[in-house]
Amino acid sequence: MRVPVSWLREIVAVPADVTTEQLAARLTAFDLKLEEIIGDSVVGPLVVGRVLSLEKEEQKNGKTINWCRVDVGPDHNDEDGGRGIVCGAHNFVEGDLVIVSLPGAVLPGGFAIAARKTYGHVSDGMICSSAELGLAGDASGIIVVEPGTAEVGDDAIELLGLGAEVLDLEVNPDRAYALSLRGVARDTALAYGLDFSDPADIDVPSNGTGYPVKVDDAHRCPVFAARIVRSFDPTRPSPRWMAQRIEQAGMRSISLAVDVTNYVMLELGHPIHGYDLAKLEGDIVVRQAQEGEKLTTLDGVVRTLSAEDTVVCDDRGPIGLAGVMGGEDTELSETSTDVLIEAAHWDQVTTARTVRRHKLPSEASKRYERGVDPALPARATQRVAELLVEHGGGTIDEGLTVVGEAPAATAVTMRVDLPARVSGVDIDAATVVAALKGNAIEVDLDHDTVTAVPPTWRFDINDPYDLVEEVLRVVGYDKVPSVLPEAPAGRGLTTAQVIRRRVGMVLAGEGLIEVKTFPFAGPADWDRLGLPADDVRRRQVLLANPLSAEEPGMTTTLLTGLFKALVLNIGRGHGDVSIVETGRVFNPRGDGTAPIYGVDARPSDTELEALYDALPDQPQHVALLMAGAREANGWSGPGRAVSWGDAVAIVQHLAEVLHVDLTVEQAQQMPWHPGRCAAFVLDGAVIGHAGEMHPRVLKAYGLPPRVVGAEIDLDALIAAAPRIGPRPDFSTFPVAKEDLAFIVDAQLPAITVQRAIEDVSDLIESVRLFDVYQGDQVPEGKKSLAFALRLRAPDRTLTDDEIKSARDAAIQSATAVGATLRA
């Protein structure tokens, strides 16, 4: 909202010693944030000139230019009594008064004016358009000054108000009233403790009913007011002060009738629409549009209406799109002498949806969709009528049409000490009441309870904390102390939170980069992952309004998003990628259909139970994918590519850090390679898989071979993890080392042999697989597994007999699972 400071000071008597910068700072503290102060956009000589002669010249490029001789006043004319200027616009003739920027002037954007040769002439200045001076409008035509409003040689900066200061304020949606001088002036008066003279305090005389109006839907249009001005002179120009204020506010001056409606909208905040009374046929009817109806709006576009739109009609059909734009059939023109003035209160939601449906934003709709004062329509029509008659002649009909009435405001109850308790500022009851009354809120204080009725223009005040905000902005947000809340005793992170943070640190330490992907998937994702038709992961929660028809539901595995992220990274030249995601998957319960209830009443306990029962299971998973090199080539040695073992090792590291005992088993599970896939078993249940991804899956995604990955149920790990891990035991006695090699079947997992060895004696501190061999001296279909054993007692040095006994027990236990000691 652009607010000319001179206009604001005219409505509220801000002390003269308050600078524009100070005023802007105070309004910013009042929730009307300053974007910028506009002013002094033109520097240097800018004068009013008269076109003495005009010669049209055709150029080789097909363009026609005007070689003009312009009188710019005795102080600026050359010895021939004028200046020669080239101009490409054609909306002026000899004798017109125009705006001329002379050499030395600087226009908005740092555009410096100088005498220069162009089109075969030396152009000694420039005849200016509105856009070139930073005013509303375009550069297709220059400004033509109305005769009698200025003299040749006058300072055009003062004439056009280009040196006036304008506040450009950011108005939040909850302060729609501030899209008007009336609203900003009210806050200014409250901020400085000044008297406020409401420009909407207008006497509205009425003697009988005016133009007949019928409203079919009071919800869509609670109030409709109309007034008629007859014998208006449409040829009269807008007064310069009015056009200047409109332009300073960022709008374009068009004609007297249009300018008056725009001026009142800026002044009071209520949009106005004018109809050519002679073009109306029959009564005005406000109704819901019929599906497929046509309306040609003021911008000349034929629009197909929806049954959700609200229209203003006469006997022919729609003549206006309510709250958005009028129709072309009843548009005011240069021949319109009788004007019907409309000021209506339109439903916010309906207006907002119409604007977006037709992609037709306007200054009027911007105000209607945020909310305008429903008590203003009659007064707004009176204000427009008076200005039209004052500046355009004519008479105002005695009759006034007002259909409907402003909705009653809802009272809000608040404890009088709530602002103090919320803010930490000592605010007594008298200050609370005064602050609310300053915001035009009706207040009734009964002991420690305040009952407040907001004014008609404050749609945002609906609960006690809205009242707190109004009090605090008067008291001053800068008075609110910066005090950290005291941490309640006995609280802290939950076990799950501690473990999730620990998991994140482990994964980061493994060199994995965290990503976040969309949790949506569809049949194409399952096909790329190679999931069988009966795979439970294909059954997903479907959305009623998905973002994409190709991904109609919630995902059941994090790998769908990770694969897309990996494709994106590799496609952008990152060959070595290791990514991880922690997030929820969604497994439907029952038939996966959730009931939909109305919003007119709270669901019953039975309905809520049915709703909760339909919610999907949402376990937290952690998944990773790695491609390229696990260790890069470098001076320290050769690198190596990722392998299926890296994915398995990362999950095992997680389990080790969380002190969870996971069993690793060989498995076959898409989308993993059937011979390089490990399953993780916890208490007899499989909670995840890791290994190399299936070649067909990688081909479907266009990825290089040997990509590895893992996915595991993090909730299951968290549930099994102790709050504090077991305390490790340390021994100061020496360790005994033994190496054992076994011949086993090639299909026997090494972990089976390792666990058999670990469990036979308390003296075995650790068992580590350090070699796997297949080849010479190993029978076909067999492999050699070599383990390093560390043996130690916590309270003594082991004897040779104890070491031999533990070694023999390990060999015997390994033999029991199918291993043979290698000679």
N, C-alpha and C positions, 0 to 999 in steps of 0.2 A: 504494500500500500504506500503510494507516494503522497506525502502530506506537505503542501506548501506552507512554510512557516508563517508567512504573512497572513494566510487564511486562518491558520490555527490561532494566531494571536488575536485575530479579529473576534473569534468566538469566545476565547478565554483570555483574560487579561494577565498574561504572563509578565512578570516584572521586566522592565526594559534592560536591567543589568544582568539578566540571565541570558547567556550566550546560547547560540544554537547547539554548540557542542555539549554544554551543560544540560540543556533540555533533552538532547538525545540520550545522554547518559542516564538521566532520571527516568525516562520512558523505558529504557532497556532494563533498568531495575524493576520496572513495573510489568515485565513480561512482554513488552513491545520492543523486540530486539532491533537495533539499528543495523541495517545492511551498509548504507553509505549516506553521506551528506552530499547532495547534488547542488552545485552552484558554481558560478564563474566559469561556465563551460566555454564561453567565447571571450577572447581577449583581443583588444585592438579596435580599429575603426569599423563599425557596422552602422550604416545609416539608411534612412529612407530616401529612395530616389524615384524620379519620374522618367518614364521612357519617352524620349523626344522623337526618336525615329527607330524603325525596325525594318531591316532588309533581309529577306529570306534568301539563302544561298544553298544550291545543291552541291554536294561534295562527290568526289569520285567514288567514295565507298558507299554511295547511296543514301547517306545521311543528310538531312536538311538542318542547317544551323541558322540562327538569327544573329545578324551583325547589328548591334544596338548602339544608339547614342543615348546616354542616360545622364540626366541632371541630378547630381548628388549634393547640391548646395554650394554656395560661394566659397566655403572653407575647403572644399575638396575638389571642385571642378578644375579642369585645365584651362589654358588661355582661350580655348574655343567655347567655353561655357558648358562643359560636360565631360564625360569619359566614354571611350569606346570599349564595349564589352561583348564578348561572344557568349551566346547562351543556346543551349540545345533544347530547352523546354518551349512549348507552344501554347501555353494556357494564358497568355497575356497579349495585350495590344498596345499601340501607341497611346500615351496619356495615362497608362496605369501607374499606380504607386507600387514600387517593389522594394525588397530588402537587398542592399548591396554591401558586400564585404570588400573593403578596399585593401590594397597592398599593405602588408604589415599586420593584418588581422590573423588570428589563429583560431580555427574552428575546432569543435570536438574531435578527439582522436589525434590532436597535434597537427592538423592539416593547416599548413601555413599558406597564406594568400600572397601572391606576388604577380607583378606584370610579366606576362610571358606570351610568346608568339604561338598562335594555334590557328589552324584553318586559314592561314594566309593573313591574319590580323594580329596585332598586339592587343591582347585582352587585358585591360587595365583594371582588374577587379573581377568579382563574380556576383551574379544575381542568384540569390539563395533559395533553396527549397526548405521545407520544414525538417526533413530528415538530415540535411546537411548542417542544420543548427542544433541538432540533438532533440528536436521536438517530435511529437507524434506525427506520423504521416510518412509518405514515401518521397523518392527523389524524382518522380515522373513529372511533377509540375512545381513551379516556383510559387512563393508566397505573394499573393496580390493583396495589398492593404486597402481596406475599405476607404473610400473618399471621406474626408472630414474627420478621420480619426488621427491623422498625422500630417505633418508638413515636410516638404523636401528638405533634407539635411538633418532631420531629427535623429537623435540617438535611438537606433533600433534595439539595442540591448535593453534599454529601459522600457521601450514600447512593448517588446515581446516578453519581458520578465525573465530574460536569460541570466541576469545576475542574481535573481531571487534564490534563496536557499530552500531546498526541498529535502525532507527526511524520507528516505526509502526504508520502510519498516517491514520486518518479517513478522507476519501475523499468523500465529498458530491457529489450527482449526477450532480450538476451544474458545478462541477470542474473536469470533466472527464479527462481533459488534465493532471491532477496531478497523473494519474495512470501510470506514466512514470518518469524516471529520468530526461528526457528532461523538462517535465512540472514543477517538483519540483525544478530543478535547475534554471529555468527561474524566478520562484517566489523568490527563494533565492537571486539571483542576484539583483532583483528589491528591495527586502527588505533591502539589505545592500548597495545599490547603486553601484554594481559591474558590470563589463563588462560580457556579456553573450556570450559564444561561442557555437552556436547551433550545437549539434551533428548530426542534420538532414541536415546540410549544406554540402551536398554531391554532387560531380560532377557525373552526370549520362550520360555516353557516350552511343550513340546509332548510329548504322549504319545498317539501315534496320529494317524490321519487324521480330519479333521473332515467338514464337509458335502461331498458328492461334487460335483466341478466338472470339466468337460471344456472345453478350449480348442482349437478347430479350427484357428485361425490364429495361430501364435506371433508372427508379425510384427506383427499388429494388437494383440496382448496378450501381451507377453513374460512378464509375471508377474501372477498372480492369487492373492490371499490372502483367506481367509475364516475367521471365528471366530464362535462362538455364545455368547450370554449368555442364560441362562434365568431365569425367575421375576423378571424386572425389573418394578419398580413404575412404570408410565408416568404415574401421577398426581403423582408427587413433583415439586416445582418445581426449576428450575435454581438452583444457589447464586448468590447475588447477585454475588459476585466474578466468576464466569464470565460471567453475562449482561452485567455491566458491561463486561468486556473485549471481548466480542463486539460490543457496541454502540459502544464506542469505536473499534473497528476498522472501523466502517461497516456492520455487518450487524445483522439483527434477531433478538432473542431470541424463540424460538418455543415450544419444549418442551425438557425435559431431554434426550431422545434426540437430537433435531436439534441442540440447542446443543452437546452433547458432540462430535458429528462436526464441526461448524463450528469449535469451539474447537481441536480437534486439527489440522484443516486450517490454521488460522491459525498454530498453534504450530510444526508440522513442515513445512508446505508441501505435504502430500499429501492430496488430497481423499478423503473416505470416504463410503460410501453404506450405509444400513441398510435391511434388508428385514424385514417381519413374517414370521417363520419359519412361523407357522401358515397364511399365505396362499400359501406356495410349494408347488408341485406337482411332485414329481420332482426329478431332478438339475438343476444349473445348467449351461448350455452357452453358451459364447461363440463366436459365429459371425458370418459375413457375412450381412447382411439379404437377404431375397428381395425383388425388385422388386415394389412395390405392397403389401407387408405393412403392417398398421396397428398403431399403438401409441398408447395414451392416456398422455401424460406427466403428471407431478405437477401441472402447471398446468391440467389438465383439457382440454387440446387433443388431438384425435385427429389423429395425424400419419401421413402416407403415407410409407413408408420407401423409400430407394433401395438398390440393390445395393451402393453404395459405403459405406453405413453399417455400423457394427459394433453388434451388439445382444447383450444378456444375456438368455437365455431359460430357461424351465422347460418342463415338458411341454405347457403351453398355447400357448407361443409367446413373443414378445418381452415382457420385463418391465422393460427399461431400455435407454436409448440410451447406449451406452458413452461414458464420459468427458464426457457432457453433462447428462443428467437421467434420473432413475429413472421407473418406470412407476407409474400410479395403482393398479393391481391389488395391488401388494405394499407399498403405502405404510404407514409406521408411523403408528399412530393412538393415541388415548387408551386403547385396549383391548389394545395390543400388549405382551405380556409376555415373549415369546421373540424375540430379535433376532439376525438374521444380519448380521454386520459384513463389508463388502466393502472391500478396498483393492487396486486393480489398477493396473497400469502400462499406459496406452493409447498407441498410436502418435500422435505429434504431428500429422503431416500429415492423417491420417484424421480426427482429432478436429476440427482447424481447418476442414476442408472440411464436416464434418457440421454444425458450428455455423453456418456461413454458408449452407449449403443450407436448413436449417430456421429460420434467423434466431432462434436460441435460445442467446444467450450466457449464461453462468453463471459463478459464482466458481470452480467446479470446472474448467470448460472453459478458462477463462482461464489456469489453471495447467497443465493437460494439454497445450494447444497450444504452450506455451512450453517445456515439459519439466519433469518432476518426477523426484525421485530414485528410480530403479528398485530400489534396495536397501531402501526403506522399507516396502513393503506389509505384511509380517508384523509389524514393530514398530508400525506405525500401528494395525493392528487390535488389538494387545495394549494399546496406550495407551487406545484408545476403550473397550475392554472393562473395563479397570481403573477408568476414570472412571465408567462406567455402574454398575458394581457398588458403587463407593464412595458414589455419591450417589443411586442408585436401587435398591440391593439386588440380590439374585439371585446367581447363580453363573456362573463361566466354564467352559465345556466344556473338558476336557483336550485334546481333539483340535484340530488346526490344519491347515487346508488351504493348501498353497502349491503352485501349478502354475507351472512354468517357473523361470527364474533371470535375474538382472540381466545385460544384455549386458556383455561385457568392454570396458573402456576401451582406446582406442588410444594407444600411446605417441607422444610428439612429441619430436623431436630438435632441439637448438638449440646453436649455439656460445655459450659462456658469456660472451663479450664482446659479443654482439649487443645487449643492452639499452643498453650504454654507447655503442656505435656509432650506434644509432638515435636516442638521446636527447641525446647530447652531454654526459651527466653521467658523472662518474667513479664507476662501479659495479663493485666487485670481485666475484670469484667467490663469496666467502662471503656477501655481501649478496644476490646472485642466488639462491643456494640457500636462504637463510633466508626470503626473500620468498616463494618458491614453496612451501616447506614450511608457511609460515604460512597459505597458501591451501589446505592439506590436499592438496597435490600431492606424489606420491611422486617423489623426485629421486635420480638416480644420476649423479654427476659423474665422468667418465673423462677425465683430462687437461683438454682445453679444450672438451669436448663434454658437454652436459647432456641426459640422457634423462629425460623427465617423463611420468608417468602421471597424468592428471587424476582427481579423485574422481568418483564416480558421478553427482553432481548438476551437474557442469560440462560440459554439452553444447557449450558455445561454444568450448572450447579444442581447436583442431584444427591449428594451425600455429605455427611459432616466434614469430610476431608477436603471437599471443594470449598467449604466455608473457611477452613483453616488456611487454605491457600490465599483466599481473599484478604484475610487478616494479616498474614505474613507479608504480603507484598506491600501493604500499607505500613506496617511496622518496619519492614526492611529486611530482605534476606541476608544482608550483610551483618545483621545483629545475631543471626543464628550461630552459636558457637561450634567450633570444630572439635568435637569430643568423641573419642573412640568409645564404643560401648564396652562395658565390663564383660569379660568372658565368664559365663556361669561355671561354677566349679563342677568337676566330675564329668565334663563333656570333652569330646575330642573326635578324632577321625574314627569311623567305624572300622571293623576288621576288613570288610570288603574294600573300603577306600584305601586303607594302608596297603593291602595286597595289590590293588590295581596300580597304585603308584610304584610299588616295587616291580611289578611286571613291566611297566613302562620304562623304568630305568634299565632293566635287564635287556629289553629289546633294543633300546637305544645303544646300549653297550655292545650289542652284537652287530652294530652298524646298519640297523634298519631305519628307514625314514618313514614316519607316520603319515598316512594319507587319510582323507575322509571322502567317501564316495556316496552317491545316492543309493538309498536302500530299496530300489525298485528293480524288478526283473520281469521277464516274460518267457513265453515258449521258446523264442529264438535263443535265449541264454541257456536254457536247459539242453537244447540241441547242440550248441557249441561245446557245452561241458560233457556231452556224450552220456547224459543220464538215461538209464533205461526207462521205458514207458511206465513201468510200475514203481519207479523210484519215489520214495516218500517225499523227497525234496521238490518234486514237481508240483506237489499240492501246496498252494500258496493262498494267502489272504488277498482277495481281489478288492480293488478300490472302486467306489461308485463314480469317482470323478478323477481318473488318473491323469498325470501330466502328459503321458504319451500312451498311445494305443498299443505300441510295441512293448511297453513295460506296464501292464495293467495291474500288477500286484506287488506286494512286499516280498523281499527276497528271503530265501531260506538258507542261504550260504553267502558268506562275505566274499567268496571267490568271484562272484559275478561282477562286482564292482572293481575288485583288485585287478582282474584280467584287463578290464577297460583302461584302468589307470596305467598298467604296464604297457599296453599297446600305445597309449598316448606318449609315454616317456620314451620308448624305443623309437617311435616314429619321429620324435624330435631330436634324435641323434644321441640319446643317452644309452650306450650299449651295456654298461654295468649298472644294473638297477636292483636294489633291495628295498622293498616296501612292505609295510605292515599296517593293518587296520584293526582297531578294537571297536566293536559295535554290536548291536543286537540283530538277531535274525528273528523271523516271525513265523511260527508254526501254528496253523489254524487248529482250533478246537471245535468239535462237533461238526456241523455242516459249514462253519465259517461265516454264517450270516448273522449280522448284528441287527437287532430291532431298532426302528427309528420312531421316536416319540415326538409329540408336539411340544411347543415351547410355552403353551398357555398355563401349564401347571407343573409342579414338581412330580417326577415319576414316583410311583409307589415303590415300596420296598421290594415287592415281587418283580416289578419291572426293572428295577436297578439290579436285582440278582440275575435276571435274564440277560441284562446288558453286560454285566461282569463275566458271566459264563461264556459269552460270545467272544470276549477278548482273547486274542491269540497268546500262546506262550511266547515269551520274548527273552530267551536266554542270551547272555552276553558271550560272544565268541571273540577269539583273536585268530587272525589269519595272516599269512605272509606269502610273498612270491619273490624269488631271486633269479636273476638272469645275468649272464656274462661272467665276469671274473669275481671270485671270492677274495683272492689275493692278487694284487696288481704286480706286474713285472717291475723290478726296480734294482737299485744297486745292491740291495740286501739279498737278492736272490730271485729266482724265477717265480712268477705268479702261478696261480692255478684257477681253473674254472670252478663254479659252484657244482656241487654234487648232491645227490639225494641225501647223503649222510649229513650234510650241513643243516638241512631242514630238520632232520630227526634230532640232531645234537642241540639245536636251539630250543626245541620243546623239552628235551631232557634237562637242559640247563635251567629252564623255567621251573620245572618240577623240583629240581635240586634246591634252588633258591627258596622255594616255597615249602620245602620239607614234605613234599608229597611223593609217595612211592608209586611210580608209574611202571607198568609192565609194557614192554615193546614186543609186538607180535607181527609176523609177516601177514599181509592182507592184500585183498584185491578190491579196490573201490575207485570208481570213476570220480573225478577226472585224473587219477594218478595212474602211472605206468604199472601194469599188472605184476611185473617182477621186481619193482623198486618202490614198493609202498609198505609203510609201517603203520600199524594201528596201535594206539595208546589205550591201555586197559587200566581202569581204576575200579577197584572193588568188584571186579567181574564184568563191568560195563565198558564198552568202547566209547571214549569221549573225544576222539579225534584221530586224524591221519596226517602223515607227512611222507614226503618222498619226491620222486621225479614225476612231472606231469606227463600225461599220455601224449604221444606224438600226434594223434589225430586231433586232440584238443588244441595243441599248439598250432597245427596247420589251419584249423578253423579260425583261430584268432590272428593268423599271420605273424606268429612269433617264432624266433629262432629255436632250435632244438635245445634240449637239456635244461629247460626251465624247471626249477624245483619250488615246492611250496608246502604249506602246512595249514591246517585249520583245527582248532581245538576248542572245546567248551570251557570257557574261562570260569563260568559260574560253578562248574563241577570242581575245578581246581581250587577255587576260593572256598567252597564248602568243605573240602578235604584238608585245607591248610590250617595248621594251628595258629593261634593268635601270636604266640612267641615260639620260635623254633627251638628244638632241643639243644641243650648246652653241650657243645663238643667236649670230648675228653682228650686231654693231652698227656703224653707219657714222655718222661725224660730219659727213658731207657733206650738202648740202641735197637735199630730195626734189622730184621733178617730178611734177605731177598731171595726169592726162588722163582725161576722161570719154568713154565710147563707148556709143552706143545702137544696138541691132540689131533688125531685124524678123525674127522666126522663126515657124515653125509653132506653133500654140497647144499642141500635144502634146509639143513638144521640151522636155525638162527644162533648166532654167537652168544646172544644174551641168555639163551637157555643154559648153555654150558657155564657162562660166567656166574649166573645166579646159583647154579648147583655148587660151584666152588665157594662162593661167598658165605653160604649158610652152614658150612660143616663145622666151623670152629670159631670161638671168640677171639682166637689169637690172630686171625686173618684180618688185618687192618684195611686193606684195599686189594682189589683185583682189577687189572687194566689189560685190555686186549691191545697188543702192540704189533701183531702181524697176522695177515691172512694170506695164505699161499696156495696156489693150484698150479701144477706143472710136474716137472721131473720129480721122481721119488714119491709122488703122491698118486695113488690109484685114481683111475678115471671115475668121475662121479663123486669124488671125495675132495675135501679141502683140509688144509692145516690151519689150526688156530693156536696162536702163541699168546700166553698170558703171563704178565709180571705180577707176582704176589709179594706183598709186604706184610711181614709178621712181626707183631710186637705185643708185649704184655704191659699193662699199666703200672705194675709194681715190682718188676724184676727183669733181669736179663734172661732171655730164653736159653735153655740148654739144648744141646744137639738132639737129645731124645724128643723134646717138645717140638722142635722144628720138624724132625722126621715124622712124628706122629701127625702133625697138622698137614704135612705134604701128602702123606699116604691117604689121609681122610679126603683131601681134595681130589686126588686121583680116583679114589673109589666112588665118590659122589658124581664125578664127571662121567665115569664109566657107566653109571646107572642111567644116564640120559642118552647113551649111545656114542660116547667118545672113547677113543682108544689112545693110550699114551704113545706118543711118537718116540721111537728110539733115537 
